[in-house]
Amino acid sequence: MSEYRITNRVREMRFFAHEMTQQELAERVGVTRQTIMAIEKGKYSPSLEVAFKIAQVFNQPLDALFQYQCEIDR
């Protein structure tokens, strides 16, 4: 059986954006710092709206920040 997971480059993009803090990103997106932290660690998958807002902050397409990957059991 295959499992799917969402990976992201949010933390990497924050550092490319003049080392933006989690708090700064959270304020621009309209979520808490804890939400950004959970997204970065892969413990929380953002809603589509939040994912688009994060991509907009970095002026990147959604798939530049978030990837939907299939992990096949062997």
Residue frames as qw, qx, qy, qz and C-alpha x, y, z in Angstrom:
[[0.000, 0.889, 0.459, 0.000, 0.00, 0.00, 0.00],
 [0.412, 0.415, -0.009, 0.811, 1.22, 3.51, -0.80],
 [0.286, -0.741, -0.398, 0.459, 1.32, 6.41, 1.61],
 [0.323, 0.712, 0.181, 0.597, 1.24, 10.05, 0.63],
 [0.451, -0.637, -0.268, 0.565, 2.80, 12.97, 2.41],
 [0.255, 0.931, 0.093, 0.244, 3.26, 16.67, 1.85],
 [0.665, -0.243, -0.068, 0.703, 6.78, 18.04, 2.10],
 [0.125, 0.970, 0.193, 0.077, 7.66, 21.70, 2.04],
 [0.618, 0.227, -0.095, 0.747, 10.45, 24.24, 1.65],
 [0.207, -0.920, -0.245, -0.226, 8.95, 26.92, 3.88],
 [0.624, -0.690, 0.078, 0.358, 11.91, 27.11, 6.28],
 [0.621, 0.029, 0.363, 0.694, 14.35, 27.28, 3.38],
 [0.196, 0.695, 0.391, 0.571, 12.34, 30.07, 1.73],
 [0.382, -0.908, -0.166, 0.050, 12.26, 32.07, 4.98],
 [0.624, -0.508, 0.219, 0.551, 16.05, 32.11, 5.05],
 [0.454, 0.298, 0.451, 0.708, 16.24, 33.15, 1.41],
 [0.064, -0.829, -0.352, -0.430, 13.90, 36.02, 2.34],
 [0.086, 0.644, -0.360, 0.670, 16.48, 37.83, 4.47],
 [0.290, -0.020, -0.848, 0.442, 16.09, 35.32, 7.30],
 [0.501, -0.398, -0.162, -0.751, 12.42, 36.09, 7.87],
 [0.183, -0.170, 0.830, -0.498, 11.31, 34.80, 11.27],
 [0.096, -0.354, -0.925, -0.097, 8.47, 32.37, 11.83],
 [0.004, 0.618, 0.516, -0.593, 6.62, 35.18, 13.59],
 [0.126, 0.454, -0.253, -0.845, 6.99, 37.56, 10.64],
 [0.186, -0.021, -0.837, -0.515, 5.71, 34.93, 8.22],
 [0.082, -0.450, -0.863, 0.213, 2.84, 34.04, 10.55],
 [0.079, 0.593, 0.283, -0.750, 1.74, 37.68, 10.75],
 [0.189, 0.349, -0.474, -0.786, 1.84, 38.08, 6.97],
 [0.251, -0.101, -0.901, -0.340, -0.16, 34.89, 6.44],
 [0.550, -0.356, -0.002, -0.756, -2.60, 35.42, 9.33],
 [0.873, -0.225, -0.432, -0.029, -1.76, 32.35, 11.42],
 [0.592, -0.779, 0.208, -0.001, 0.17, 31.72, 14.63],
 [0.104, 0.712, -0.694, -0.024, 3.90, 31.16, 14.86],
 [0.553, -0.188, 0.793, -0.175, 3.14, 27.69, 16.18],
 [0.794, 0.488, 0.296, -0.209, 1.24, 26.91, 12.96],
 [0.465, 0.789, -0.397, -0.061, 4.23, 27.94, 10.85],
 [0.219, -0.547, 0.798, -0.126, 6.52, 25.84, 13.05],
 [0.710, 0.072, 0.667, -0.214, 4.24, 22.78, 12.67],
 [0.730, 0.661, 0.027, -0.172, 4.05, 23.25, 8.88],
 [0.238, 0.776, -0.585, -0.001, 7.84, 23.48, 8.62],
 [0.322, -0.379, 0.849, -0.176, 8.30, 20.31, 10.68],
 [0.404, 0.042, -0.797, -0.447, 5.75, 18.43, 8.57],
 [0.015, 0.187, 0.875, -0.446, 3.48, 17.88, 11.56],
 [0.336, 0.622, 0.469, -0.529, 0.63, 19.90, 10.05],
 [0.338, 0.293, 0.619, 0.646, -0.58, 20.20, 6.47],
 [0.105, 0.301, 0.150, -0.936, -1.85, 23.72, 5.80],
 [0.523, 0.625, 0.514, -0.269, -5.21, 24.43, 4.25],
 [0.579, 0.463, 0.406, 0.535, -5.11, 25.30, 0.58],
 [0.007, 0.963, 0.150, 0.222, -5.78, 28.93, 1.46],
 [0.516, -0.793, 0.257, 0.198, -2.85, 29.10, 3.90],
 [0.743, -0.039, 0.452, 0.491, -0.57, 27.32, 1.43],
 [0.419, 0.703, 0.331, 0.469, -1.43, 29.88, -1.27],
 [0.205, -0.975, 0.003, -0.084, -0.85, 32.76, 1.16],
 [0.670, -0.543, 0.353, 0.362, 2.58, 31.40, 2.08],
 [0.655, 0.265, 0.458, 0.539, 3.48, 31.02, -1.60],
 [0.185, 0.894, 0.255, 0.319, 2.28, 34.57, -2.25],
 [0.439, -0.870, 0.127, 0.186, 4.50, 35.97, 0.53],
 [0.579, -0.404, 0.521, 0.480, 7.53, 34.49, -1.22],
 [0.461, 0.659, -0.225, -0.550, 6.23, 35.30, -4.72],
 [0.058, -0.283, 0.933, 0.212, 6.56, 31.64, -5.67],
 [0.670, -0.070, -0.499, -0.545, 4.20, 29.14, -7.29],
 [0.794, -0.409, 0.212, -0.397, 2.57, 26.75, -4.85],
 [0.993, 0.061, -0.062, 0.083, 4.52, 23.75, -6.13],
 [0.438, 0.614, -0.431, 0.496, 7.81, 25.54, -5.45],
 [0.262, -0.510, 0.531, -0.623, 7.02, 25.36, -1.72],
 [0.702, -0.112, 0.564, -0.420, 4.86, 22.27, -1.31],
 [0.384, 0.284, -0.805, -0.352, 5.24, 18.82, -2.85],
 [0.846, -0.104, 0.252, -0.458, 2.81, 15.91, -2.61],
 [0.230, 0.491, -0.834, -0.104, 4.89, 12.74, -2.59],
 [0.937, -0.095, -0.147, -0.303, 3.96, 9.09, -2.75],
 [0.159, -0.545, 0.810, -0.148, 5.95, 6.70, -0.58],
 [0.836, 0.090, -0.422, -0.339, 5.57, 3.14, -1.82],
 [0.701, -0.463, 0.512, -0.178, 5.88, 0.33, 0.70],
 [0.548, 0.488, -0.659, -0.164, 8.30, -2.34, -0.44]]
